[in-house]
Amino acid sequence: MAQGLLHEVDHLRDELQEFYHVLRRGEGDVAGAVARLRAAISRAEPMIVVPPDQVVTMALEQRWGYLQLVSLLQSARVEVERCSRN
């Protein structure tokens, strides 16, 4: 699980960085970046469906990856929502 979790962290972080890069440039396919970010969110969300008591029993590496993924998911959701309103 730890390896898959860390892979999802890396993937979501990369998609979020690419999304921000497209926005900063002010050119490019913003809609495409939003779609890729939505896809990354959908792919990562199942990884955080862990009962809270199991988070405590995770190995440190797993716990750290889990917390990173939760944080990145929240940031990505906020950005997708913000773009959806515009």
Backbone bond lengths (Angstrom), bond angles and torsions (degrees), N, CA, C in turn:
res aa  C-N    CA-C-N  psi(-1)  N-CA   C-N-CA  omega(-1)  CA-C   N-CA-C  phi
1 M - - - 1.458 - - 1.523 111.29 -
2 A 1.320 116.96 -38.36 1.466 120.02 -176.17 1.516 111.28 -60.13
3 Q 1.333 117.21 -42.59 1.456 120.44 -178.23 1.525 110.79 -64.78
4 G 1.333 117.43 -44.51 1.457 120.84 178.17 1.515 112.23 -64.18
5 L 1.314 115.75 -37.98 1.459 121.36 179.02 1.526 110.45 -64.05
6 L 1.323 116.04 -46.67 1.465 119.90 -179.81 1.524 111.36 -67.37
7 H 1.331 116.78 -33.16 1.465 120.07 175.89 1.531 110.42 -63.78
8 E 1.322 116.95 -42.48 1.466 120.76 178.27 1.529 111.38 -66.19
9 V 1.321 117.04 -37.26 1.470 120.45 175.97 1.523 109.30 -59.11
10 D 1.333 116.73 -49.10 1.466 120.66 -179.76 1.521 111.44 -61.64
11 H 1.333 116.53 -43.92 1.465 120.60 -178.51 1.532 111.30 -63.52
12 L 1.313 116.82 -46.94 1.466 120.15 -178.87 1.524 110.70 -66.81
13 R 1.330 117.44 -40.40 1.467 120.64 177.80 1.533 110.35 -60.70
14 D 1.336 116.96 -43.55 1.467 120.83 178.78 1.524 111.38 -62.25
15 E 1.323 116.99 -44.23 1.469 120.12 179.73 1.531 111.42 -65.34
16 L 1.317 116.70 -39.15 1.464 120.48 178.95 1.523 110.50 -66.59
17 Q 1.328 117.52 -40.95 1.460 120.89 177.71 1.523 111.15 -65.13
18 E 1.322 116.71 -40.81 1.464 120.20 177.70 1.531 110.46 -64.45
19 F 1.322 116.90 -39.87 1.461 121.87 176.87 1.532 110.30 -58.87
20 Y 1.334 116.43 -49.05 1.470 120.27 179.10 1.529 111.07 -62.90
21 H 1.321 116.43 -36.74 1.462 120.57 179.25 1.532 110.70 -63.10
22 V 1.323 116.64 -43.61 1.472 120.89 178.16 1.530 109.91 -62.28
23 L 1.326 117.52 -42.88 1.469 120.53 179.81 1.524 111.96 -65.30
24 R 1.330 116.87 -41.88 1.471 120.27 -179.36 1.517 111.81 -64.74
25 R 1.336 116.00 -39.34 1.463 119.40 -179.52 1.519 110.81 -65.93
26 G 1.322 116.66 -29.47 1.454 120.27 -179.36 1.513 113.02 73.30
27 E 1.278 116.16 9.76 1.458 120.75 177.26 1.521 107.56 -139.94
28 G 1.268 115.97 167.46 1.456 118.32 -179.12 1.515 111.33 101.71
29 D 1.278 114.18 -173.80 1.453 121.85 -173.13 1.527 110.73 -92.78
30 V 1.330 116.36 87.01 1.465 120.87 179.37 1.525 109.83 -64.44
31 A 1.326 117.13 -41.65 1.470 120.23 179.45 1.527 110.69 -61.80
32 G 1.312 116.75 -39.19 1.466 120.63 177.25 1.518 111.73 -65.88
33 A 1.338 116.23 -39.63 1.466 120.53 178.10 1.524 110.57 -64.73
34 V 1.328 116.61 -39.42 1.469 120.79 177.35 1.533 109.59 -65.00
35 A 1.317 117.05 -42.33 1.471 120.69 179.57 1.527 111.11 -62.98
36 R 1.335 117.09 -42.27 1.470 120.08 178.13 1.523 111.22 -65.81
37 L 1.336 116.34 -37.26 1.459 120.21 178.46 1.531 110.23 -67.14
38 R 1.324 116.79 -40.91 1.474 120.14 176.22 1.531 110.92 -60.81
39 A 1.323 116.14 -42.00 1.468 120.24 179.12 1.529 110.77 -63.97
40 A 1.320 116.53 -39.99 1.469 120.37 178.57 1.526 110.75 -66.06
41 I 1.325 116.47 -37.74 1.469 120.61 177.02 1.528 109.44 -63.07
42 S 1.318 116.74 -47.75 1.471 120.79 -179.55 1.523 111.72 -60.79
43 R 1.304 115.78 -36.00 1.464 120.60 179.98 1.528 111.50 -71.74
44 A 1.335 117.22 -35.21 1.464 121.37 -174.69 1.528 113.37 -87.18
45 E 1.322 117.73 -28.65 1.470 120.36 -174.95 1.532 114.37 -54.54
46 P 1.328 119.96 -41.43 1.473 118.10 179.60 1.533 113.69 -61.49
47 M 1.316 117.21 -22.01 1.467 120.83 -178.78 1.526 112.48 -72.22
48 I 1.339 117.48 -19.34 1.468 118.54 -177.41 1.523 112.75 -99.50
49 V 1.332 116.28 4.58 1.461 119.63 178.54 1.533 107.81 -83.75
50 V 1.318 114.11 78.43 1.463 122.13 -179.04 1.522 106.86 -128.72
51 P 1.320 117.83 129.17 1.469 119.04 177.10 1.533 110.63 -57.75
52 P 1.332 117.47 139.05 1.469 120.91 -176.61 1.525 114.47 -52.73
53 D 1.325 117.66 -35.09 1.468 118.49 -179.75 1.527 111.91 -69.37
54 Q 1.328 117.74 -23.92 1.461 120.34 176.94 1.520 112.06 -77.63
55 V 1.326 117.32 -26.35 1.464 120.23 177.69 1.526 109.55 -61.06
56 V 1.320 116.58 -39.43 1.465 121.42 -179.28 1.525 110.96 -64.25
57 T 1.328 117.61 -34.14 1.462 120.51 -177.44 1.524 113.62 -87.72
58 M 1.317 118.12 -2.43 1.463 120.77 178.24 1.523 109.96 -67.60
59 A 1.312 115.17 152.49 1.458 119.94 171.75 1.527 107.86 -64.12
60 L 1.309 116.14 157.56 1.465 120.91 -176.18 1.528 111.71 -55.75
61 E 1.328 117.44 -43.19 1.464 120.95 179.90 1.525 110.68 -61.65
62 Q 1.326 116.76 -42.57 1.460 120.69 178.59 1.525 110.84 -64.69
63 R 1.318 115.95 -43.00 1.471 120.04 -178.53 1.525 110.04 -63.10
64 W 1.324 116.59 -44.26 1.460 120.71 179.93 1.527 109.98 -62.33
65 G 1.322 117.21 -44.68 1.460 120.84 178.45 1.519 111.57 -62.74
66 Y 1.322 116.68 -41.04 1.462 121.77 178.47 1.527 110.39 -60.22
67 L 1.324 117.06 -46.93 1.470 120.55 -179.22 1.523 111.59 -65.88
68 Q 1.327 116.83 -38.79 1.462 119.86 176.47 1.525 110.57 -62.49
69 L 1.324 116.00 -43.63 1.460 120.10 -178.78 1.522 111.41 -64.42
70 V 1.317 117.49 -42.61 1.468 121.09 177.66 1.529 109.99 -60.01
71 S 1.319 117.01 -44.45 1.463 121.20 -179.67 1.529 111.58 -64.64
72 L 1.327 116.84 -46.24 1.463 120.31 178.95 1.527 111.60 -63.89
73 L 1.331 116.53 -39.42 1.464 119.50 177.72 1.518 111.28 -61.31
74 Q 1.307 116.87 -41.82 1.465 120.00 179.40 1.530 110.42 -63.15
75 S 1.322 117.02 -44.77 1.468 120.41 178.36 1.521 110.84 -61.52
76 A 1.322 116.64 -44.17 1.463 120.65 -178.89 1.524 111.25 -64.95
77 R 1.322 116.99 -42.05 1.470 120.28 178.44 1.523 111.48 -61.73
78 V 1.319 116.84 -41.97 1.468 121.15 179.17 1.525 109.74 -61.82
79 E 1.319 117.58 -44.15 1.468 120.65 -178.85 1.525 111.76 -66.44
80 V 1.320 117.35 -41.39 1.468 120.25 178.23 1.524 109.93 -63.76
81 E 1.315 116.82 -43.46 1.471 121.04 178.56 1.528 110.71 -62.19
82 R 1.323 116.36 -42.44 1.465 120.75 -179.84 1.529 110.56 -62.47
83 C 1.309 116.83 -42.21 1.467 120.33 179.36 1.521 111.68 -70.50
84 S 1.310 117.05 -30.53 1.468 120.64 179.35 1.522 111.67 -68.95
85 R 1.329 116.15 -29.66 1.471 120.26 179.79 1.522 111.99 -76.41
86 N 1.321 116.67 -24.17 1.485 119.73 -176.79 1.482 112.09 -85.15
